[in-house]
Amino acid sequence: MDETGLRTLLDSALDGEPPLGPIAQNSLRAGIKLRRRRRVRAAAGSVAAAAALAVAIPVGIGHTPGPVTEHRAAASTVYVAYVPDAGGQGSVVPISTATSTAGTPIRVRGQFGAVAITPDGKTLYAAGRNTVVPISTATNTAGTVIRLGGEPRTPFGIAITPDGKTAYAVGLWGTVIPISTVTNKPGKPIHIAVRAGSLGPIVFTPDGKIAYVLHSVPQGSSMIIPINTITNTAGKPIRVGPGAGPIVFTPDGKTAYVGGPGTVTPINTATGRAGQPIRIGVNADQIAITPDGKTVYVGAAGGRTGTVIPISTATNTAGQPIRVGVFAQEFAITPDGKTLYVSSPYGSMGVIVPISTATNTAGKPIRIGIGIGVTIAVSPDGKTLYAATVNQGLPSNTAAVNKVIPISTATNTPGKPIRIPIRGAHPFAVITP
């Protein structure tokens, strides 16, 4: 399904009032994954995964998608975000990494499909229709709702600057709203001229001075809109061709890579000019970059499947395709950059494929049982990969149909599944503070 179709499904999911059925839930989740066209990761701009998460993603949602968020601080809790369940409420579920048990779900009213976390890990921001909800990770409680006003479908994604001072909520139809994380009050909206299409995930340069927002156009050249985060003003659009998707920055912030149908486009962030597209032969629906910035990985979530393409950032050339046997739903990369994990709901069986970044070869697939919606993130210490799935084979009114599986990155073996006490909801982001 193309991006226009996914956005149509997202719109129909957002227009409907809860409770959402399985189709609407999947539609919302599919729309969220447009980041993570990513990852999105959701909330962290430069590591994509995303990403995301993205993730993506943001997401992204954010994720963009992508949507999976990674940070380097020590963490005793992992959070998994779920779209609204059969009761019409979204949830963020805390999981103790010490005991591998899920805590009481933190409920988020109404539609929400993007989440971000501050770099210090103290606050989560859950974004929904015209609202953003801050969540304290110290108490695992939701705070006062931040009302944004304006667009009926704001926001589509949310991300936080590297210094943690500002969250940016991205509206579907042309508005980006800065929110002070100190006061939790929205600032003046940044209006972007959008004649057709919609805005997507937002990512930041590593220094946080520039944000890139995807302006996706279904039929025509998509654009990247740069935003000066000091003045909160939009700059000159950068054309990147039709169907653009996920974005990552190199660690030095000098280059952005934007995925698209069959190509990845490098952008010089100093000049704001797009370079020669890198032809890769697959739709770059997922994208990640190694911590040393030497290699960008792209993969497809549809169309031609089973391939991940490495790109050298030194030469901007694509390497030999890595056959993974499954389509790339999400990426997650270890902090040391040695392993890239590719998740996929392979039929009804959740599968994660590890790829050695030293040799660019795929390892033995990690099978995680029956389930769909495999959303992944690596712990900050790099020792554990967390995979969130939902078992669609069970009725939506059956308790604990969702699960999170911890996987040892040393042995690539799954541990005991962690049961999640919510029903009929799909995970879209794993957040490791």
N, C-alpha and C positions, 0 to 999 in steps of 0.2 A: 504494500500500500504506500502511495506517495505521501509527501508531507501535507498536501492540501487535504487529502482524505483523513489523515491523522488529526489535523487541526479541526476538521468538521466533527469527528468523533469527540474530541475534547470539548468543543463548544456545546455539543448536545449533552455531555455529561455535566458540564458546569451549569447549563440552563435548568437542568432537572433538580428538584429538591430532594433531599435524602428522605427515605433510605435509597441507596443506589443498588441496583441489581448487578450481577456479575458482568454483563455486557458493558454497562456504564462504567463500572469500576475499571475494566480493562481499557475502555476508551480513554478514561482520565489518565491511566497509567501510561498508555501509549503516547498521549499528548505530552505528558511530563518527559518521556524519554526523548522527545525531540531535541533535547539538549545534547542530552547525553547523546543527540545527533551531532543524550550525554553526560552532563560528569564529572551530564552532567554531574563534571561533578558539581553537586550542589554546594556551593558556598566557597570553595577555594579556587581562585582563578587560575593559578599557574600550573597546577598538577593535574588537571583534566581527569582524570579517571572516572572518573571519573568518573570534578571530573565531574564531580561531578558533578555520578554518581549517577564528579557524579556522580552525584553525583549528581553523576552524575549526580544525577542530573540531572549536577547542572551540573544532574544535574544536577546540573545542570545540573530542572528544573533545575529550573534551574537549572540534566542535567542535567539541562542541560543540561535538570538537568543538567544532569549530573550530575545523577545523581548521588556520589559517595564523597564524604569529606574526610581528609586525613590531616592530622596534626602530629607534631613531634613530642609533645609533652606526655609524661606518664599518665596513664588513664586506668581507672578502676571500674569504669562503666562504659559500656557501648550502648548506643541508642539506635533503635530501628524505627523509621517513620512509616506509617501505613495510611493509605487513602481511606476515606470514610467506610465504615463497616455496615453491617445490616441494620445497625441502630442509628445510622446517619451521623456518626462522629468519627473524625480522624483520630489517630492515636500516635503517640511517641512512647515507645516501650523501652525502659531502662533495663539493661542486663548487666549483672555483676560479673566481671571477668574473674573474680576470685572464686566464686561459687558456681558459675555458669547457670545461674537462675534468673528468670525474668521477674521484674518488680511490677508494681501496679501501673497499668497504662495511664499515661498522662493524656487526657482527652482534649481534643481541639474541635470546637464546634464547627459544623458546616463543612463546606468544601475547602480542602487545602491540599496542595500538591508540591510544595517546595519547602526546603528547610536548610538552615545555615547555622553555623556555630562560631562563636567568637574565638579568636586565636588562643585566648587564655582558657578556653573550655568552660567558662562560667555560665554562659547563656546561650540557649538555642533560640532561634527565631523560626516559627512556623508560619508560612505565608498562605493566605487563602483569598477568598473573594472580598476585595476591598479591605482586608484586615491583615494584620501581622500580630502573632501572639508570642510574647517573650516567655521562655521557660527557664527557670533557675535550675541548674544542674546540681546545686548544693542541696536543694530541697525537693527536686523533681516535681515542682508545682508550676502551673501556668499563671502568669501575671495578668495585669490589666491589658485588655485588647487595644492594640493601636489601630485606629480607624484612619484609612487613607483618603477616602472620598474619591471623586472623579470616576475613572473608568469602571464600568460594571464588572469587568473581569480582571481587575488588578488584584494581585500580581500573578504573572506567569512564572516568575523565578525570583530568587533572592540570593544575594551574596554579600559578604562582609569584607571590608578593606583589610589588608594585612596588619594595619595597626589596631584594628578592632574598634575604631571609633565610629564608623558609619556602616549601616546596612543599606543596600540599594535594592528596592523592590521594582521589578520590571513588569510593566503592564503589557497586555497583548497588543494594544492598538496605539502605541505611540507615546507612552509616558514612563519615565523612570523617576522614582520617588526616593530621595535620601532620608534616612531615619537615624537620628542620633542614638547611639547605644548607651549614652550617658543618661539622657533624659527620656528615651523611648518616645520621642515626639518627631513626627514627619516634618521635613522641610519643604521648600518650594519645589514643585514638580519640574522636572526637566522634560520639556516637550520636544519630541522628535517628529519631523514631518514624515508621516507614513501614508503614502497614497494607496498602497495595496500590500497585501500580506500582513505580517505582524512581527513584533519584537520577540526575540528569544532569550536565551540565557545571557548572563553578564559575567565577565571574568576580568581580573585585574593584572596589570603588570606587577612583578614582584615588589617593586617599590611603592605600589599602590597609587601612583600619580595619574595613571590612565586606566580607564575601564573600557573594554570593548563589548559592545552589545550587537548581537546579530539581528539584522533586519531581513527577514526571510520573505522572498517574493516567489509565489508559486510558479508564475510564468514570466521569467525575466531575470535579470541579474540581481542577486542578493547583494547586500552591503554590510559592512562592518561600520558601526557608528562609534567613533572614539569620544569618550567623555572625560573632560578634565575634572578630576575629583577635588581639586583645590578650589576651582571656581564653579563647579557643577554646571558646566556649559558643554553642549555637544559640538563636536568639530566636524570637519568635512568628511562626508561618507567615503568609504573605501570600497570600490566595487570588486567583488570576488567571484562573480559568475553565478549561474543558477543553482538553486538547491543547496546552498551552503549550510554547514552544520556546526559541529563541535570546534572549539578553539582551545589551543594551548599556547603558553608562552615559554620560551627558553628561560632557564634560571637567571640569565643576565638581563632579561627583559628586552633584548635587542630585536628579537624576531618572534612573530606570532605565526602559528600554522593553523589554517582553517580548512576543515574537511569539506568535501563536496562529492557529487556524483562522478566517480572515476578519477578524481584529482584531489590534491592537497595544495593549497596556495600559501606560500610564505609571504609575510608582510613585514617590511622594515618599519619598526615602530617609531624610529626617529623622523623618517620622512613621510610616514603614512602611505607608502606606496606598495602596491601588491607586486610581487615578482612573478616569474614564469611559473605557471601551474606545473606541479609534479604529477605525472600520469602514473596511476597505480592500478587501474583495471577493476577496482571494486569501489563501491560507495563507502566513503569514509564516515560511517555512522558512529564509530567509536574512535577515540584518539587518546593517546597517552604519551608522555615524554619521560625519559629516564632522568633521575635526579642530577646526573652530570651534564644533561642537555645534549648528549651526543646522538641520541636516536629517538625518533618519533615513531610510534607504532599506530597503525590504523587498521580497522576491521569493519566488516559489514554486518548489519543486523537484518539484512534482507537481500533479495536478489541473488547474486552469486555468493555462495556461502562457503564456510570452511576455510577462510584465508585471512591471515594477518600479514600486513606488509610493513617491513622496517624501512625507515627513511633516514639516511645519513644527513644530519644537519650541517655537516662540514661541506658537503657537495650538493645537497638538495637532490639526491638521486635515490630512487627506490631500489631496495635489495630484492633478493629472491623471496617469493611468497612462502610463508610458513603455513603448512597445511595443519589445521587443527580438527577437522572433521565435524565441527559444529559451527553454527553462526555465532558471531560475537555479540552477545547482548550487553555485557559490561566488561570493562578493564579495571584491574587493580594492580599496582606495582609495589614491590617491597621497598622500604626506605633506603636499602643499600643498592637498589636498582638491579639486583641480580636476577629477579624473577618477575615476569609479567603473568598475571592470572587472567584467563578469559572465561567468562561464565556464559552458560547457555541452557535454556530449557530444551534439551535435546529430545523432541517428542514430548513425552510426559515425564521423562527422566532428567533431573537436574544434573548437569555435568560442568566441571571446571577443569580447564586445561592449563597446566603450568608451561611456560615458555622460558627457556634459559636465554637471557639477553647476551650472554657471552658467545653462545654458539648459534643463536636464533633457531633453536630446534624445540619442537613440542615434546613434552613428556607424557607420561601415562595419564589419561583422563581420570579425574577424581569424581566418582559417582556418589551423589549425595541423596539418592532416593527419589521417590515419586514426588514431583512438585513442579511448579512453574514460577516464573518471576524471580529468577536467581539474581539477587542484588548482593554485591560483595564489597568488602573493604578490608585492608590490612591494618592490624594494630600498630600503634606508633613504634613499639619495640621490634616490629617485624616478625614476631614469633608466631602470630596467629592470624589466619584469614577467617573472617566471619562471612557466612553465606546465609542470607535470609530468603526463604521460599514460602510459598503457600501451596497447599495440597488442594488442587482444584477438583480432585476426584471425590472429595467428601462434600456432603451438603453444607450450604452456607450457614445453616443453623447448628452445625456440630461444633462443640467447644474445642478450642485449641487446635484448629486445623493449620495454623501457621507454626513455623519452626525456624530457629536459627541454629546453624551448625558451625561449631568451631573446628578449624582445620589446622593442624600443625604444619607450618611452612618448612620445618626441618625434614619431615618425613612425608609430607603431602597426604596425610591420612586424616579422615574425619573423626571427630570425637562424638560424644553422646549428644544427640539433638536436644536443644533447649526449647521446651514447649512455650508458646506465646498465648496468653489468656485473652485473646480477642477472636471474633468470628467474622468471617466473610469479608476480610479486608486484604488488600494486596500491599506488600512492602515496596517502597520505591527508593529508600535510602538507608544505608548503614553509616552511622556517624561515630567516629572514634576520636574523642576529644584529645 
